[in-house]
Amino acid sequence: MKNEDFIHYTWQFQQFDKSNLKTTDGQLLNIIKPGYRNSNSGPDFENARVSIGQIEWAGKVEIHIKSSDWIKHQHQFDTAYENVILHVVWEHDEEVLRSDKTTIPTLEVKDLVYKDTLLKYENLLKNNTDIPCQHHLVEVSKLAKVSMIEKALAHRLQQKSEVLKTIFTATQSDYEELAYRVFARNMGFKLNSEAFLRLAEVLPFKIIQKHRGNLLQIEALLFGQAGFLDETKDEYSESLAKEYQFLAQKYGLSSQKMERREWRFLRTRLGNFPTVRISQVATVLNHTQALFSLFVEDASKESIEKALQVRSSEYWRQHYDIGKKSDAEMHGIGKSSIENLLINTSVQLLAFYSEKIDNYSYFEKAIKILETIKPETNFITKIWQNLEFKCVSAFDSQALIEQYNHYCSHKRCTQCALGVEILRKA
């Protein structure tokens, strides 16, 4: 048994024989309370209570595969581990001491874990199906399935919030710049997301705001800073280049200007060309005074859809690149793209802001938006639907995608509500 996750599970849910427990040095051990999983740095479980011999202890519990992992991980030099009251290991191979040279009590569990539980866990790890537990789903309660969905979605939003924290720090904690950068990044979708984020970084939103109401100037700033005006090809691009030259000098932008080669055009339809997307961004920014208000403070599916459905300038209704005319009229941001932006911009910003100011109402807004968007359809959601999991809205599809990518694909069964229930029924 080489998986630390399983030892965490066995300790958290006490899935081992607790009769006549003894530490590795022969002292009687009674587990009063196993404690709570610690999701931050430091020992694995907090607020545990045990009695060793005649003394009751309250504190933290650390989990390892081998006792010697304590030394390998250099916990002996970390003061956060000074109040560990019990070291729970699969195999005891070495005595571990605190900094004051006292021995840390150790419990070895390899011969105590319920055999049926271990066998079922090993079978889950060996299973090569897309969902390791799919043959056990008939055993699982509806409550566990609901819990799985909610936990997976919460994990997805929390992970996305971590990315936004990095962007927020880079803006010197400016919420408008944050909303602008997240919106820009998501307008690049998968192919050009990093290039769009880079564009937002080298062209601050506060500069764009000064020119709201003048679409030509906003297009000049965006296309010029993106590196698309180095060669003019028609009257339109010449007017943009002239405007950009003046504005770039005014705001000192030229030193950070991007190059056209940073943008990807291959293997994408015309409507998703970065030039087309930049024109759409320009139009939205021209009509929107405050992006943070749009996506967070006043967030609603209807208001955001209305703000994103504005039509591009006359030139970009007829062109897919500078100097390249389209055979048919180019449309604005499509419905599926708007729904993608709702999920990846508004919902993520709401979840981030909710955590930032500790106000759950913004998280509720995020959930409400997800519940009003139709679910994504891809190979992952189809896997779950074939297993009779309903996918009614983006709330469900986002959760199921996260469940598959983070838990099932990595066989983190002991961290999943389904896996926990299946193992406990062993």
Sine and cosine of phi, psi and omega as CSV:
sin_phi,cos_phi,sin_psi,cos_psi,sin_omega,cos_omega
0.00,0.00,0.93,-0.37,-0.10,-0.99
-0.86,-0.51,0.32,0.95,-0.08,-1.00
-0.93,-0.36,0.92,-0.40,-0.03,-1.00
-0.91,0.41,-0.49,0.87,0.02,-1.00
-0.84,0.55,-0.63,0.78,-0.03,-1.00
-0.92,0.40,-0.61,0.79,0.03,-1.00
-0.92,0.39,-0.64,0.77,0.09,-1.00
-0.83,0.55,-0.72,0.69,-0.01,-1.00
-0.88,0.48,-0.75,0.66,-0.06,-1.00
-0.89,0.46,-0.57,0.82,0.03,-1.00
-0.96,0.27,-0.73,0.68,-0.05,-1.00
-0.86,0.51,-0.66,0.75,-0.05,-1.00
-0.96,-0.27,0.17,0.98,0.10,-0.99
0.79,0.61,0.77,0.64,-0.04,-1.00
-1.00,-0.03,0.84,0.54,0.04,-1.00
-0.41,-0.91,0.28,-0.96,-0.04,-1.00
-0.95,0.32,0.91,-0.42,-0.08,-1.00
-0.98,-0.20,0.11,0.99,0.03,-1.00
-0.97,0.23,0.74,-0.67,0.03,-1.00
0.82,0.57,0.72,0.70,0.02,-1.00
-0.93,0.36,0.63,-0.78,0.07,-1.00
-0.66,-0.75,0.52,-0.85,0.12,-0.99
-0.96,0.27,0.17,-0.99,-0.06,-1.00
-0.91,0.41,-0.30,0.95,0.06,-1.00
-0.99,-0.16,0.26,0.97,0.16,-0.99
1.00,0.01,0.13,0.99,0.00,-1.00
-1.00,0.09,0.61,-0.79,0.04,-1.00
-0.91,0.42,0.70,-0.72,-0.06,-1.00
-0.81,-0.58,0.77,-0.64,0.09,-1.00
-0.81,-0.58,0.82,-0.58,-0.02,-1.00
-1.00,-0.04,0.93,-0.37,0.01,-1.00
-1.00,0.08,-0.69,0.72,0.01,-1.00
-0.47,-0.88,0.83,-0.56,-0.05,-1.00
-0.95,0.32,-0.30,0.95,-0.02,-1.00
1.00,-0.03,-0.18,-0.98,-0.07,-1.00
-0.84,-0.54,0.60,-0.80,0.02,-1.00
-0.86,0.51,0.71,-0.70,0.04,-1.00
-0.99,-0.13,0.89,-0.45,-0.03,-1.00
-1.00,0.05,-0.09,1.00,0.01,-1.00
-0.97,-0.24,-0.14,-0.99,0.01,-1.00
-0.95,0.32,0.38,-0.93,-0.02,-1.00
0.94,-0.35,-0.10,-0.99,-0.02,-1.00
-0.82,0.57,0.42,-0.91,-0.18,-0.98
-0.94,0.33,-0.57,0.82,-0.02,-1.00
-0.79,-0.62,0.63,-0.77,0.00,-1.00
-0.89,-0.45,0.32,-0.95,0.09,-1.00
0.85,0.53,0.61,0.80,0.07,-1.00
-1.00,0.06,0.39,-0.92,0.06,-1.00
-0.68,-0.73,0.80,-0.61,0.04,-1.00
-0.64,-0.77,0.37,-0.93,0.17,-0.99
-0.90,-0.44,0.74,-0.68,0.02,-1.00
-0.85,-0.53,0.90,-0.44,-0.13,-0.99
0.92,0.39,-0.82,-0.57,0.00,-1.00
-0.98,-0.22,0.11,0.99,-0.09,-1.00
-0.93,-0.38,0.72,-0.69,0.07,-1.00
-1.00,-0.10,0.71,-0.71,-0.04,-1.00
-0.85,-0.52,0.58,-0.81,0.10,-0.99
-0.80,-0.60,0.73,-0.68,-0.01,-1.00
0.24,-0.97,-0.64,-0.77,-0.14,-0.99
-0.92,-0.39,0.43,-0.90,0.02,-1.00
-0.85,-0.53,0.72,-0.69,0.04,-1.00
-0.93,-0.37,0.64,-0.77,-0.04,-1.00
-0.92,-0.38,0.71,-0.70,0.11,-0.99
-0.56,-0.83,0.31,-0.95,0.11,-0.99
-0.96,0.29,-0.74,0.67,0.05,-1.00
-0.84,-0.54,0.49,-0.87,0.04,-1.00
-0.84,0.55,-0.63,0.78,-0.05,-1.00
-0.91,0.42,-0.24,0.97,0.05,-1.00
-0.90,0.44,-0.43,0.90,0.07,-1.00
-0.84,0.55,-0.71,0.71,-0.01,-1.00
-0.97,0.25,-0.63,0.78,0.01,-1.00
-0.86,0.51,-0.62,0.79,-0.01,-1.00
-1.00,0.04,0.04,1.00,0.09,-1.00
0.87,0.49,0.57,0.82,0.04,-1.00
-0.92,0.40,-0.38,0.92,-0.02,-1.00
-0.91,0.42,-0.26,0.97,0.01,-1.00
-0.97,-0.24,0.04,1.00,-0.08,-1.00
-0.94,-0.34,0.88,-0.47,-0.03,-1.00
-0.91,0.42,-0.33,0.94,0.01,-1.00
-0.90,0.43,-0.32,0.95,-0.05,-1.00
-0.98,-0.19,0.12,0.99,-0.05,-1.00
-0.92,0.39,-0.51,0.86,-0.04,-1.00
-0.98,-0.22,0.46,0.89,0.12,-0.99
-0.94,0.33,0.82,-0.58,-0.06,-1.00
-0.99,-0.12,-0.29,0.96,0.00,-1.00
-0.43,-0.90,0.70,-0.72,0.05,-1.00
-0.96,-0.29,0.91,-0.40,-0.03,-1.00
-0.98,-0.21,0.85,-0.52,-0.08,-1.00
-0.73,-0.68,0.39,-0.92,0.12,-0.99
-0.96,0.28,-0.70,0.72,-0.03,-1.00
-0.72,-0.69,0.79,-0.61,0.03,-1.00
-1.00,0.00,0.92,-0.39,-0.04,-1.00
-0.84,-0.55,-0.04,1.00,-0.03,-1.00
-0.25,-0.97,0.65,-0.76,0.10,-1.00
-0.94,0.35,0.65,-0.76,0.00,-1.00
-0.88,-0.48,0.72,-0.69,-0.05,-1.00
-0.91,-0.41,0.51,-0.86,0.16,-0.99
-0.98,0.22,0.06,-1.00,-0.01,-1.00
-0.90,0.43,-0.41,0.91,0.02,-1.00
-1.00,0.01,0.19,0.98,0.07,-1.00
0.97,0.24,0.11,0.99,0.10,-1.00
-0.99,0.15,0.53,-0.85,-0.05,-1.00
-0.98,0.21,0.68,-0.73,0.08,-1.00
-0.99,0.11,0.86,-0.52,0.02,-1.00
-0.83,0.55,0.69,-0.72,-0.09,-1.00
-0.79,-0.61,0.67,-0.74,0.09,-1.00
-0.91,-0.42,0.85,-0.52,0.07,-1.00
-0.99,-0.10,0.79,-0.61,-0.15,-0.99
-0.93,-0.38,-0.01,1.00,-0.13,-0.99
-0.87,0.49,-0.49,0.87,0.01,-1.00
-0.99,-0.17,0.07,1.00,-0.05,-1.00
-0.95,-0.30,-0.44,0.90,-0.05,-1.00
-0.87,0.49,0.67,-0.75,0.02,-1.00
-0.86,0.52,0.79,-0.61,-0.08,-1.00
-0.87,0.49,-0.65,0.76,0.00,-1.00
-0.90,0.44,-0.61,0.79,0.03,-1.00
-0.90,0.44,-0.72,0.70,0.00,-1.00
-0.89,0.45,-0.67,0.74,0.00,-1.00
-0.90,0.45,-0.71,0.71,-0.01,-1.00
-0.91,0.42,-0.63,0.78,0.03,-1.00
-0.89,0.45,-0.70,0.72,0.02,-1.00
-0.89,0.45,-0.58,0.81,0.04,-1.00
-0.92,0.39,-0.60,0.80,0.06,-1.00
-0.90,0.45,-0.66,0.75,0.00,-1.00
-0.92,0.39,-0.54,0.84,-0.03,-1.00
-0.99,0.15,-0.29,0.96,-0.07,-1.00
-0.92,0.38,0.80,-0.61,-0.03,-1.00
-0.99,-0.17,0.18,0.98,0.05,-1.00
-0.96,0.29,0.30,-0.95,-0.02,-1.00
-0.85,0.52,-0.66,0.75,0.04,-1.00
-0.92,-0.38,0.96,-0.28,-0.13,-0.99
-0.79,0.61,-0.53,0.85,-0.08,-1.00
-0.99,-0.15,0.22,0.98,-0.17,-0.99
-0.87,0.50,-0.47,0.88,0.01,-1.00
-0.98,0.20,-0.15,0.99,0.00,-1.00
-0.96,-0.27,0.03,1.00,-0.12,-0.99
-0.89,0.46,-0.43,0.90,0.03,-1.00
-0.91,0.41,-0.35,0.94,-0.01,-1.00
-0.99,0.11,-0.24,0.97,-0.18,-0.98
-1.00,0.01,0.68,-0.74,0.00,-1.00
-0.97,0.25,0.36,-0.93,0.06,-1.00
-0.89,0.46,-0.59,0.81,0.01,-1.00
-0.88,0.48,-0.66,0.75,0.01,-1.00
-0.91,0.41,-0.61,0.80,0.01,-1.00
-0.92,0.39,-0.67,0.74,0.05,-1.00
-0.90,0.44,-0.67,0.74,0.02,-1.00
-0.88,0.47,-0.65,0.76,0.02,-1.00
-0.87,0.49,-0.73,0.68,-0.01,-1.00
-0.87,0.50,-0.75,0.66,-0.06,-1.00
-0.91,0.42,-0.67,0.74,0.00,-1.00
-0.91,0.40,-0.66,0.75,-0.01,-1.00
-0.90,0.43,-0.67,0.74,0.01,-1.00
-0.92,0.40,-0.68,0.73,0.02,-1.00
-0.87,0.50,-0.65,0.76,0.02,-1.00
-0.91,0.42,-0.67,0.74,0.00,-1.00
-0.87,0.48,-0.73,0.69,-0.02,-1.00
-0.93,0.38,-0.57,0.82,0.02,-1.00
-0.92,0.39,-0.66,0.75,0.02,-1.00
-0.91,0.41,-0.64,0.77,0.04,-1.00
-0.91,0.42,-0.60,0.80,0.02,-1.00
-0.89,0.45,-0.56,0.83,0.03,-1.00
-0.88,0.47,-0.63,0.78,0.04,-1.00
-0.91,0.41,-0.67,0.74,-0.01,-1.00
-0.92,0.40,-0.50,0.86,0.05,-1.00
-0.88,0.48,-0.64,0.76,0.01,-1.00
-0.91,0.42,-0.69,0.72,0.02,-1.00
-0.90,0.43,-0.67,0.74,-0.01,-1.00
-0.87,0.49,-0.68,0.74,0.03,-1.00
-0.88,0.47,-0.65,0.76,-0.01,-1.00
-0.92,0.40,-0.37,0.93,0.01,-1.00
-1.00,-0.01,0.11,0.99,-0.13,-0.99
0.85,0.53,0.66,0.75,0.09,-1.00
0.88,0.48,0.69,0.73,0.04,-1.00
-0.97,-0.23,0.92,-0.39,-0.08,-1.00
-0.92,0.40,-0.59,0.81,0.02,-1.00
-0.92,0.39,-0.68,0.73,0.03,-1.00
-0.90,0.43,-0.60,0.80,0.04,-1.00
-0.88,0.48,-0.77,0.64,-0.01,-1.00
-0.87,0.49,-0.65,0.76,0.02,-1.00
-0.89,0.46,-0.72,0.69,-0.02,-1.00
-0.93,0.37,-0.64,0.77,0.01,-1.00
-0.92,0.38,-0.68,0.74,0.05,-1.00
-0.88,0.47,-0.73,0.68,0.00,-1.00
-0.87,0.49,-0.74,0.67,0.01,-1.00
-0.83,0.55,-0.69,0.72,-0.05,-1.00
-0.96,0.26,-0.36,0.93,0.11,-0.99
-0.95,0.32,-0.27,0.96,0.09,-1.00
-0.99,0.10,-0.14,0.99,-0.06,-1.00
0.75,0.66,-0.51,-0.86,-0.10,-0.99
-0.96,0.28,-0.64,0.77,-0.16,-0.99
-0.93,0.37,-0.66,0.75,-0.10,-0.99
-0.84,-0.55,0.40,0.92,-0.06,-1.00
-0.88,0.48,-0.69,0.73,-0.03,-1.00
-0.93,0.36,-0.59,0.81,0.03,-1.00
-0.92,0.40,-0.66,0.76,0.03,-1.00
-0.91,0.41,-0.64,0.77,0.05,-1.00
-0.89,0.46,-0.66,0.75,0.03,-1.00
-0.88,0.47,-0.65,0.76,0.02,-1.00
-0.88,0.47,-0.68,0.73,0.01,-1.00
-0.91,0.41,-0.50,0.86,0.02,-1.00
-0.95,0.31,-0.59,0.81,-0.06,-1.00
-1.00,-0.07,-0.01,1.00,0.08,-1.00
-0.70,-0.72,1.00,0.05,-0.08,-1.00
-0.84,0.54,0.54,-0.84,-0.01,-1.00
-0.90,0.44,-0.54,0.84,-0.02,-1.00
-0.89,0.46,-0.45,0.89,0.08,-1.00
-0.97,0.25,-0.69,0.72,0.03,-1.00
-0.84,0.54,-0.69,0.73,-0.06,-1.00
-0.86,0.52,-0.53,0.85,-0.02,-1.00
-0.92,0.39,-0.29,0.96,-0.07,-1.00
-0.89,-0.46,0.25,0.97,0.03,-1.00
-0.88,0.48,0.73,-0.69,-0.08,-1.00
0.98,-0.22,-0.20,0.98,0.05,-1.00
-0.85,-0.53,1.00,0.01,-0.10,-0.99
-0.88,0.47,-0.60,0.80,0.00,-1.00
-0.86,0.51,-0.70,0.71,-0.02,-1.00
-0.92,0.38,-0.62,0.78,0.03,-1.00
-0.92,0.39,-0.66,0.75,0.06,-1.00
-0.90,0.44,-0.64,0.77,0.02,-1.00
-0.88,0.47,-0.70,0.72,0.01,-1.00
-0.89,0.46,-0.73,0.68,-0.07,-1.00
-0.94,0.35,-0.78,0.62,-0.03,-1.00
-0.93,0.37,-0.60,0.80,0.02,-1.00
-0.92,0.39,-0.74,0.68,-0.03,-1.00
-0.94,0.35,-0.41,0.91,0.04,-1.00
-0.98,0.18,-0.19,0.98,0.05,-1.00
1.00,-0.01,0.35,0.94,-0.04,-1.00
-0.99,-0.14,0.03,1.00,-0.06,-1.00
-0.92,-0.40,0.28,0.96,0.02,-1.00
-0.93,0.38,-0.49,0.87,0.07,-1.00
-0.80,-0.59,0.88,-0.47,0.02,-1.00
-1.00,0.07,0.60,-0.80,-0.09,-1.00
-0.81,-0.59,-0.15,0.99,0.03,-1.00
-0.32,-0.95,-0.01,-1.00,-0.06,-1.00
-0.88,0.48,-0.61,0.79,-0.01,-1.00
-0.89,0.46,-0.77,0.63,-0.05,-1.00
-0.92,0.40,-0.50,0.86,0.05,-1.00
-0.91,0.41,-0.66,0.75,0.01,-1.00
-0.92,0.39,-0.61,0.79,0.05,-1.00
-0.91,0.41,-0.70,0.71,-0.03,-1.00
-0.88,0.48,-0.66,0.75,0.01,-1.00
-0.90,0.44,-0.69,0.73,0.01,-1.00
-0.92,0.40,-0.67,0.75,-0.02,-1.00
-0.91,0.42,-0.66,0.75,-0.01,-1.00
-0.84,0.55,-0.66,0.75,0.01,-1.00
-0.93,0.36,-0.73,0.69,-0.06,-1.00
-0.94,0.35,-0.60,0.80,0.01,-1.00
-0.89,0.45,-0.63,0.78,0.03,-1.00
-0.94,0.34,-0.62,0.79,-0.02,-1.00
-0.90,0.44,-0.66,0.75,-0.09,-1.00
-0.97,-0.24,0.03,1.00,0.01,-1.00
0.90,0.44,0.75,0.66,-0.10,-0.99
-1.00,-0.07,-0.40,0.92,-0.20,-0.98
-0.84,0.54,-0.56,0.83,-0.08,-1.00
-0.92,0.40,-0.35,0.94,-0.02,-1.00
-0.93,-0.36,0.20,0.98,-0.04,-1.00
-0.89,0.47,0.66,-0.75,0.03,-1.00
-0.99,0.15,0.08,-1.00,0.07,-1.00
-0.86,-0.51,0.47,-0.88,-0.04,-1.00
-0.84,0.55,-0.55,0.83,-0.06,-1.00
-0.91,0.42,-0.23,0.97,0.03,-1.00
-0.97,0.23,-0.18,0.98,-0.06,-1.00
-0.97,-0.23,0.58,-0.82,-0.06,-1.00
-0.96,-0.28,0.81,-0.59,0.01,-1.00
-0.93,-0.37,-0.45,0.89,-0.12,-0.99
-0.91,0.42,0.52,-0.85,0.08,-1.00
0.81,0.58,0.66,0.75,0.09,-1.00
-0.61,-0.79,0.54,-0.84,-0.01,-1.00
-0.95,0.31,0.35,-0.94,-0.09,-1.00
-0.83,0.55,-0.65,0.76,-0.04,-1.00
-0.90,0.43,-0.25,0.97,-0.01,-1.00
-0.95,-0.31,0.16,0.99,0.07,-1.00
-0.86,0.52,0.61,-0.79,0.00,-1.00
-0.86,0.51,-0.54,0.84,0.04,-1.00
-0.89,0.45,-0.67,0.74,0.03,-1.00
-0.91,0.41,-0.70,0.72,-0.01,-1.00
-0.90,0.43,-0.61,0.79,0.04,-1.00
-0.90,0.44,-0.65,0.76,0.03,-1.00
-0.89,0.46,-0.60,0.80,0.03,-1.00
-0.94,0.35,-0.65,0.76,0.07,-1.00
-0.87,0.50,-0.70,0.72,0.00,-1.00
-0.85,0.53,-0.68,0.73,-0.02,-1.00
-0.91,0.41,-0.69,0.72,0.03,-1.00
-0.89,0.46,-0.71,0.70,-0.01,-1.00
-0.91,0.41,-0.53,0.85,0.01,-1.00
-0.92,0.39,-0.48,0.88,-0.06,-1.00
-0.98,-0.20,-0.09,1.00,-0.11,-0.99
-0.89,-0.46,0.87,-0.50,-0.04,-1.00
-0.98,0.22,-0.65,0.76,-0.07,-1.00
-0.66,-0.75,0.94,-0.34,-0.04,-1.00
-0.94,0.35,-0.58,0.82,-0.01,-1.00
-0.90,0.43,-0.63,0.78,0.06,-1.00
-0.90,0.43,-0.68,0.74,-0.02,-1.00
-0.87,0.50,-0.77,0.64,-0.12,-0.99
-1.00,0.04,-0.31,0.95,-0.09,-1.00
-0.81,-0.58,-0.91,0.41,-0.12,-0.99
-0.88,0.47,-0.73,0.68,-0.03,-1.00
-0.96,-0.28,0.32,0.95,-0.17,-0.99
-0.83,0.55,0.81,-0.58,0.20,-0.98
-0.45,-0.89,0.48,-0.88,-0.02,-1.00
-0.84,0.54,-0.66,0.75,-0.06,-1.00
-0.92,0.38,-0.71,0.70,-0.05,-1.00
-0.93,0.37,-0.60,0.80,0.01,-1.00
-0.94,0.33,-0.67,0.74,0.05,-1.00
-0.86,0.52,-0.68,0.73,-0.01,-1.00
-0.89,0.46,-0.66,0.75,-0.02,-1.00
-0.92,0.38,-0.51,0.86,-0.06,-1.00
-1.00,0.00,-0.17,0.98,-0.06,-1.00
-1.00,-0.03,0.17,0.99,0.01,-1.00
-0.92,0.38,0.53,-0.85,-0.06,-1.00
-0.99,0.10,0.57,-0.82,0.03,-1.00
-0.94,0.35,0.16,-0.99,0.01,-1.00
-0.90,0.44,0.29,-0.96,-0.06,-1.00
-0.82,0.57,-0.65,0.76,-0.02,-1.00
-0.86,0.50,-0.71,0.70,-0.10,-0.99
-0.99,0.14,-0.04,1.00,0.18,-0.98
-0.99,0.13,-0.25,0.97,-0.06,-1.00
-0.89,-0.46,-0.11,0.99,-0.05,-1.00
-0.78,-0.63,0.51,-0.86,0.10,-1.00
-0.94,-0.35,-0.17,0.99,0.10,-1.00
-0.43,-0.90,0.26,-0.96,-0.01,-1.00
-0.91,0.42,0.85,-0.52,0.00,-1.00
0.99,0.14,0.05,1.00,-0.04,-1.00
-0.85,-0.53,0.94,-0.35,-0.10,-1.00
-1.00,0.10,0.56,-0.83,0.02,-1.00
-1.00,-0.04,0.54,-0.84,0.03,-1.00
-0.94,0.35,-0.53,0.85,0.01,-1.00
-0.85,-0.53,0.34,-0.94,-0.01,-1.00
-0.90,0.43,0.72,-0.69,0.03,-1.00
-0.98,0.18,0.73,-0.68,-0.02,-1.00
-1.00,-0.01,0.18,-0.98,0.02,-1.00
-0.98,0.19,-0.36,-0.93,0.00,-1.00
-0.93,0.37,0.85,-0.53,-0.06,-1.00
-0.96,0.28,0.20,-0.98,-0.06,-1.00
-0.87,0.49,-0.71,0.71,-0.02,-1.00
-0.92,0.40,-0.58,0.82,0.04,-1.00
-0.93,0.38,-0.63,0.78,0.03,-1.00
-0.90,0.44,-0.67,0.74,0.03,-1.00
-0.90,0.43,-0.61,0.79,0.07,-1.00
-0.88,0.48,-0.66,0.75,0.01,-1.00
-0.93,0.36,-0.58,0.81,0.06,-1.00
-0.88,0.48,-0.71,0.70,-0.03,-1.00
-0.93,0.36,-0.73,0.69,-0.16,-0.99
-1.00,-0.05,-0.18,0.98,0.05,-1.00
-0.92,-0.39,-0.92,0.40,-0.08,-1.00
-0.90,0.44,-0.76,0.64,-0.04,-1.00
-0.87,0.48,-0.69,0.72,-0.01,-1.00
-0.92,0.39,-0.66,0.75,0.04,-1.00
-0.90,0.43,-0.64,0.77,0.02,-1.00
-0.89,0.45,-0.70,0.72,0.01,-1.00
-0.90,0.43,-0.67,0.74,0.02,-1.00
-0.89,0.46,-0.74,0.68,-0.06,-1.00
-0.92,0.39,-0.60,0.80,0.03,-1.00
-0.85,0.52,-0.71,0.70,0.02,-1.00
-0.94,0.34,-0.61,0.79,-0.07,-1.00
-0.89,0.45,-0.68,0.73,-0.05,-1.00
-0.97,-0.26,0.10,1.00,0.02,-1.00
0.82,0.57,0.80,0.60,0.01,-1.00
-0.75,-0.66,0.96,-0.29,-0.12,-0.99
-0.92,0.38,-0.32,0.95,-0.05,-1.00
-0.88,0.48,-0.52,0.85,0.02,-1.00
-0.95,0.31,-0.56,0.83,0.08,-1.00
-0.92,0.40,-0.62,0.78,0.05,-1.00
-0.89,0.45,-0.61,0.80,0.08,-1.00
-0.87,0.49,-0.69,0.72,0.00,-1.00
-0.87,0.50,-0.72,0.70,0.00,-1.00
-0.89,0.45,-0.66,0.75,-0.01,-1.00
-0.88,0.48,-0.66,0.75,0.02,-1.00
-0.90,0.45,-0.71,0.70,0.01,-1.00
-0.86,0.51,-0.60,0.80,-0.04,-1.00
-0.95,0.30,-0.25,0.97,0.00,-1.00
-0.98,-0.19,0.00,1.00,-0.01,-1.00
-0.97,-0.26,0.66,-0.76,0.01,-1.00
-0.91,0.41,0.48,-0.88,-0.06,-1.00
-0.94,0.34,0.50,-0.87,0.14,-0.99
-0.93,0.36,0.49,-0.87,0.06,-1.00
-0.86,-0.51,0.91,-0.42,0.05,-1.00
-0.46,-0.89,-0.07,-1.00,-0.10,-0.99
-0.90,0.43,-0.47,0.88,0.00,-1.00
-0.95,0.33,-0.75,0.66,-0.01,-1.00
-0.90,0.43,-0.53,0.85,0.03,-1.00
-0.92,0.38,-0.59,0.81,0.05,-1.00
-0.86,0.51,-0.73,0.68,-0.03,-1.00
-0.93,0.37,-0.63,0.77,0.01,-1.00
-0.91,0.42,-0.56,0.83,0.06,-1.00
-0.92,0.40,-0.34,0.94,0.06,-1.00
-0.99,-0.13,0.26,0.97,0.09,-1.00
0.94,0.34,0.50,0.87,0.17,-0.99
-1.00,-0.02,0.80,-0.59,-0.02,-1.00
-0.97,0.25,0.63,-0.77,0.02,-1.00
-0.79,-0.61,1.00,0.07,-0.14,-0.99
-1.00,0.02,-0.60,0.80,-0.07,-1.00
-0.60,-0.80,0.00,-1.00,0.04,-1.00
-0.91,0.42,-0.39,0.92,0.11,-0.99
-0.83,0.56,-0.74,0.68,-0.02,-1.00
-0.95,0.32,-0.74,0.67,-0.08,-1.00
-0.91,0.42,-0.63,0.77,0.04,-1.00
-0.89,0.45,-0.65,0.76,0.02,-1.00
-0.91,0.41,-0.70,0.72,-0.05,-1.00
-0.93,0.36,-0.56,0.83,0.08,-1.00
-0.90,0.43,-0.70,0.72,0.02,-1.00
-0.92,0.40,-0.65,0.76,0.01,-1.00
-0.85,0.52,-0.70,0.72,0.00,-1.00
-0.93,0.38,-0.75,0.66,-0.10,-0.99
-0.94,0.33,-0.66,0.75,-0.10,-0.99
-1.00,-0.04,-0.63,0.77,-0.10,-0.99
-0.99,-0.16,-0.87,0.50,-0.14,-0.99
-0.92,0.40,-0.71,0.70,-0.05,-1.00
-0.89,0.45,-0.47,0.88,-0.01,-1.00
-0.97,-0.23,0.11,0.99,0.03,-1.00
0.79,0.61,0.75,0.66,0.08,-1.00
-1.00,0.02,0.82,0.57,-0.12,-0.99
-0.89,0.45,-0.55,0.84,-0.04,-1.00
-0.97,0.25,-0.17,0.99,0.04,-1.00
-0.98,-0.20,0.05,1.00,-0.09,-1.00
-0.94,-0.35,0.64,-0.77,-0.01,-1.00
-0.86,0.51,-0.59,0.81,0.02,-1.00
-0.92,0.38,-0.75,0.67,-0.01,-1.00
-0.87,0.49,-0.67,0.74,-0.01,-1.00
-0.88,0.48,-0.71,0.71,-0.02,-1.00
-0.92,0.39,-0.64,0.77,0.01,-1.00
-0.89,0.45,-0.70,0.71,-0.01,-1.00
-0.93,0.38,-0.59,0.81,-0.02,-1.00
-0.95,0.32,-0.31,0.95,0.04,-1.00
-1.00,-0.01,0.02,1.00,-0.04,-1.00
-0.87,0.49,0.00,0.00,0.00,0.00
